[in-house]
C-alpha cells in the first residue's frame, strides 16, 4: 500500500502542478503531509519529518543557490554573458553559427537561467543567420539544447545543486562527472541541429531580425573578466574533490584547498568576482530593488521548492517505504535507468526541469541504500542521471518550449519536430553515457 500511495502522490503532484498550475512548493508540502497520514504515521512524526527535511536540506544548499543566482544576475545585467558569447563566436568564426550558438548556450546557462539566456542571445543568433544566409532553425535548436544541457547537469545551476544536496552527493564529484557527460551531450545536440534541424527552413528576416545584433555598451566587462565568476568556483570545487580522491597528506595547503573548495566558499568567491563586473559598483545595485534584490526574489522560489522536496523525502524515509519499494524496484533491474526514467516522466508530465530534478531526488533519497547507490560515485551518477531525465522532453507544458518557438518563428508542429525531439535525443544520449560510466566503475 505504501508503494500505491507513493504512485498516487506522484500522479497528484503532476496533476496539481501542470493541470491546475498550483505552485510546486504548496503541492510538495501538501502531498507530503497527505502521504504521511495515508501511511499511518503519527501526526507528531509527520511534523518532525517536515521540519527536519526542510531545514536539513536548505542548511546545506540554500546559500549556494542564492549565491549562484546573484552571479547570474550580475553577468546578465552587466553584459558579461553577452561578452562571453561574442568571444566564443569570434573564436569559432561566423561561418560556424550553429555550433557556436550551442557552445554559447552551454556556457551562458551555467550562471544564467535557460529562458533568460535564450532571450539574451536570440538577437545575436538572428543577426548572424541573416548575414550568413542560413536558416534560423539549426542555430535556434543548437542554442536551446546547449542551454538545456548545462541547465540540467552542470552546477552551480540551481537544479543540479538542489538534487546533489537532497541526495547528499559530493558536489565536486557531480562536477567531475557532469562536465564530460554534458559535453558529450552538447556534441550530440549540435550534430542533431546541424544534420537534421538545419534542413528545415526558417527565414531569419521573418522573425524581426535586425542587420546587427545589439552590442554590449562600452561599460560592459571583457569576456575573460566575465568568465572568472564561473570558472573560479568550479575550479575551487574541483580542486578539493581531486585532492580528496588523491588522498593527499594533511598539510596547511590541503586545509586551504579544502576550505576554498567548500561549495559555499567557492560560490562566495565567485560572487565577489561578479561584484567586480560593473564598471562602477553602485549602492542601488545592492538594494532590495536592485540587482541583489532581483536575485534574492528569483532564488526564493527555487529554495522553497527544494525545501519542500526535502520535507517530502523525509516523510517518505520515515514512513518505512524504502525497504519495500527498494526490494520491488530491485527486482525490475533498472539500475541507473530508474532515476532517469522517473525524472523524465515527471518532466514530461509537468514541464519544469527544476521541479523534476528536486522531486525525483526527494523520492529517491530514502531509497538510495536499498537500490545499491551507496558510494560517492554512485550518488554523483544518480544526480546526473536525474538531470538527463529532467530534460526529457520539453513540450507545450514547458515555458521554455514557448520561448524557443515564439522567438524563432516556429509553429507548434515544428517545435515538436525540432526542440522537443532534440531534448529527447540530448537527454537519452546523456543517460547512455551515465550508464556506460556506471557499468564500468560501479
N, C-alpha and C positions, 0 to 999 in steps of 0.2 A: 504493500500500500504506500510506503514511503516513496518508492520509485514512481508510482502512479501520481502521487501528489506533486512530485517534482516536475514530471512531464506536464501536468496541468498548469503548474506555475509558469513554466516556460511559455506555454501557449498563451496564458493570461498576460505575461509581460509583452509578448509580441502584439497581441490584440490591443492592449491599452495604450502602448506607445505608438503603434503605426495607424491603427484604425481610429482611435479616439483622441490621438495626439496629446495624451497626458504626459507630463514631464517625467523622464525616467527616474529621477530621484524619488518622487512620490510613489511611482509604480514599484520600484525595487523595495522600498521600505514597507509598503502595504502588503505586497506579495510575500515578503519575508515573514511578516507577522502572521499572515494567513497560513502559510506553510507550518509555522511553529505550532499554531493551535490545532491544525489538522493532524500534525504528527503526535499530538498528545503531550507536548512539552508543558511543564508548569509555567504559569504566567511570569513568575519571578525569574525563571531561567531564560525565558524569551527576552525580557527586558535587559537582563545582564548580557545576553548574547549580542543584542543590538548595540549596547553601549561599548562593549569590548571590541566588537568587529569594526564599528565605525571609528572609534578612537585609535585603535592599534593600526588600522590601515592608513589613516591620514597622518599618524605620527611619523611614519617613515617616508611618505611621498608627497604630503600636502605642500610643503615649502618648495620641493623640487618642481612641481607643476607650476606654481606661481612664478618662480624664477625663470623657467623655460618660456612662459608666456610673455614675461617682461622683455626678455631678449628678442623675441619675435616682433613685439610691438615697436621696439626701437629700430630694428632692422627695416621694418616696413615703412615707418614714418620718416626716417631719415633718407630713404632712397638706397640704403645699403643693400637690400635684397636685389634691387634692380641693377645696382653696380656689379654684383656678383654675376647676374645673368648676362650682362653685356660683356664681361670679361670672358666668360665661357664661350659666348658666341664668337668673339674676336679670335679666340684660340682655335675653335673648330672650323671657322670660316662660314660665310653666309650661304655657301652652296649646300652646306650640311645642316639645313634648318631643322629637319625632323629630329636627328639625334641630338642636336644642340638643345632643342626645346625639352627633350626627355631628360637630359642631364641637368638643365636649369631647374626643371620641376623637382628633381630628386634633391638637389642641394637646397633650394629655397624652402621646401616643405619640411625640412628638419626643424627650423625655428618658427616658420610661419604656417598657419593653417592652410589646408589644401584649397579651400574656397578662395581665401584671400590671395594665395599665390597665383591661382589661375587668373583672377581679376587683375592682378598686378602685371602679369606677363602677357596677357591677351593682346594689348595694343602692339607690343613688340612682335608677337607671333604673326599678327595680321599684316603688319607693315613688311616684314621680311618675306612672307609668302607672296605678297603682291609684287614686290620689287624683283623677286627671283622667278616670277611667273609660275608658281607652284600652287597646286590645290591646297586648300586650308585644312583638309581632313587629316592628313598624316601628322602634321605638326601639332594639331589640336589633341589628337589621341596620345601622341608621344608625351605631350605636356601633362595631360590629365593622368596618365598612368605613372609617369615619373613622380608626380605629386603624391599619388596614392601609395606608391611603394614605400617611400620614406615615412609617410604619414602613419602607416600601419606597422612598420617593422624596425624603425631606427629611433632609439632615444636620442635626444631628450624630447621627442614628440610626446605629448601627454598620454596618449593611449597605451603605447608600449611601457611607459614608466608606471602607469597605474597597474597594468597586468603583472609586471615584474614585482611590484610592491605587494599585491594581493597573494601572489604565489611564492613570495619570499625568495625570488630568484636574484642572483648576483647581477647587478646592472652592467658590470664590466664584461661578464660572460655573455650577456644578452647582446651587447655591442659587438663583441668579437665574432659572434655567430651572425647577428643581424646584418652587419655590413656586407660580408661576402654573399650571403643569401640574397639580400636586397639588390646588390649589384648585378648578380646573375639574372634576377627577375627584371631588372631595368633593361638589361641587354635583350632579353626575350621580348619585352614590351616594345622596345624601339624597332626590333626586327618585325614584329607584328604590324606596327604602324607603317613601316616602310614597304613591306611586302604585300600587305592586304589592304589596309585602310587607305593608302595613297592612291589606290585605283578609283576611289570614289571622289568625284569632282565636286568641290565647293569653291565657288569664286570668292576670293577674299574681299573683292570690291563690293560684293553684295551684302556684306555684313558690316558695312560702315567703316572699313579700314581707311586710315589716312595714309598719305605718302610717306610719312615718317613717324615712328613711334615717339611719344614724348620722352625727351631725355631728362635725366636727373638734373637738379639745379646745381649751380657751381658750389653750393654748400654741402652737397652730398659727399659721404666718405668714399674712399677708394675701395676697390674690391678686396684688396688684401686686408685692410683695416676692418672691413665688414665681415670677413671670414673669421677673424680672431674670436669673437664671442661664440662661434660654433665649434671651431676645431680645438680650441684650448680646453674646454670642458671635456670633450670627447677624448682628447689626448691624455688628460689627467686621470680620467676614469679607467682608460685602457692601461695606463702605466701601473696603476695599483693592481689591476687584475692580472697583468703579466707577472708582476713581482710575486704575487701570491702563487701563481702557477709554477714559477721557478723555485719557490720555497727559499728565497734569499735569506741569509742570516740577519738577525736583528742588529741593526745599526741606526745611528741618528738619521742617516739618509733615507733608510727604509721607513722610519717613522714619519718623515716629512712626506714621502711618496704616498703612504697610507692616508695621511691626513688630507693632503691636497686631492687625492683620488676619491675621497668620500663624495658621493654624488651631490650632496647639498653644498659642500665647499667648492666643488668643481663648477657647479652651476652658479654659485655666488661669484666666483671669479669671472665667469662669462658675463654675468650681469654688470659687474664693474666695467668690463671692457665695452659692453653695449652702451654704458653711460658716456663713453668717450666718442661715440659715433656722431652726435650733433656737433656742428662747428662751434656752437656755444650752448652749453647746458644751462637752460633757464629753469627757474624755480617752478614756473607754471607746468612744465613737463612732468614734475614730480608730484603735482597736486592731485586732489580727488577727481578733478575734471580734466586732468591732463593725460599724458601717455600712461603713467603709472596707474592712474585710476581706471583707465580703459583696460589695462592688462589685468588688474585685480577683478574687475567686473567680468571679463572674459574667462578668467580661470575659475571663478566661483562655481559655475555650473558643473564643470568637469570634476572639481573637488567634491561637490555634494554627491554627484552620481557615483564617484569612486568610493566614497564613504558608505553610501547606501549599499553598494555592491559588496563591500566588506562585511557589513552587518548581515546581509542576506547569506553570505558564505558562512559566517559564524553560526547562524541559526541552523544551516544545513549540517555543519560539522557537529554541533551539539545534539542534533536530533538522532544521531547514530546511523544515518543513511550510508555513510562511507563504506562500511563492511558489505552490506547487501548489494548496493549498486556497483561497488568495485568488483565484487565477485561476478555479478551478472555481465558487466561490460567486458571483464577479462575473458569471459568465455567467447565473446564475439571476435576477439583477437584483432581489434582495430589499432592498438598501439598508438603511435604518434598521430595517426589519422583522426583519432577521436577529437582532440581539441580543434583540429582544422575543420572537420565536418560540423561540429557543434557551433563554432563561430560563424561558419558560412551560412548555416541555417538561420541563425539569429540575425545576421547582417542582411540576408536576402529578404527576410520577413519584415524587418522594421526599418532598415535603411541606414542607420548610423554605425559607422565603423567603431567609434569610441565606445558606444554602448555595447556593441558586440564583443569588443575586447574585454571590457570590465565585467559584463555579465558572464561570459564564458569562463574567465579566470575565477570569478566568485563561485561558480558551480563546481569547477574542478579542484579548487583549493583543498577542500576536505577529503578529496578522493586521490590525491597525488600518491600517497603511500600505497594504497590498495591497487592503483594502476601501475605501480612499479616505477614511477617518476620520482626518484629519491636523491639522485646525485645533483650537483650544481649544473652539470652539463645537461641533464635531463630537464631540469626546470627551465633553463635558458631556451632549450629547443621547444618546449611546450609554449613559452611566450611567443616565439617566432612563428610557430605553427598556428597559434591563435591569431596573430597578426595577419598571416597569409589568408586565413579563413575570413577575417573581418573585411577583406577587400572583395569577397565573392558573394554576390555580384551587386554592382551598383546599377540600380534601375530607377523607375519612376518614383519610388518612395524615398529616394535619397536626394537631398537638396543639391548635392554636388552634381548629380546627373543633369539637373536643370540648368545649373550654372554653365556646364560644359556645352550643352546643346544650344541654349538660348544665346550664349555669347559667340557661337560659331556658326550660326545659320543652319543648324541641323534640325530636321524634323525628328519626331519621336522614333520612327522606324529606323532611321539612320543612326540615331543614338544607341539603339539596342544592338544594331549590327556592328557598331564600332566600339563605343565606350563600354557598354555592358559586356560584350563578348571579350573585350580587352581585359577587363578586370577578372574575368573567369580564367583567361589564359595566364595572366600575371600571377594570380593567387595560386593556381594549380601548379605552375612551374616552381614557385617558391616552396610549396608543400613537398614536391618531389625532391628538391634539394635537401630540405629538412629531413625527409625520410631517408635519403642516402647517408646523411651525416649520422642519424640515429642508428641506422643499421650497421654502420661501420664502427662507431665508437661506443655505443651503449650496450 
